[in-house]
Amino acid sequence: MSIVQAVLAVLLAVRPAASDAGESLDARTARLERAAEEIARTAEAYPGRELETAAALVTLGVHETRFARYVARGCFDVPAGGADCDDGKARSYFQVWAVGCPVLGVLPRGGKLELRAATSCAARIYWYGRRECNHVLGAFARYAVGHGCSWSGAYDRAATLRNVTRKLRALAR
């Protein structure tokens, strides 16, 4: 199975956001396939670290937005109970801010260009934190908080990363 197929299988196994209750399986699959393609494309830019990169991106998307449809559409028309994408500052499934990814400040919300740029930036930010803190807890802390190598929410993300890595490794054989 290709890395795209493995990532897609993992994404489809994630419980959808509550706001996606009316989305058909075909529509959800098509939308998440675009995300899986970008995750795989970005992971290939990290030779020797492809699996961790893909797993980290899946983990970030799950914890930040559960890969919600309204987020993919640019965080317009936020449904009742949905997150507001950090008062409109955060972009994409990965909730990247333009301050950490300046190109997002000039791209239109939603669509392929935003997804591509945000996926690439999310990986870069993750690996910066991983390098600075020398462990995944620190990488998730820096991603979420922007500084420091410690954050209580990092433990849940690290557990998700382990599970996603295990699933991707098994599927990508």
Order of alpha helices (4+ residues) and beta strands (2+ residues): alpha-alpha-alpha-alpha-alpha-beta-beta-alpha-alpha-alpha
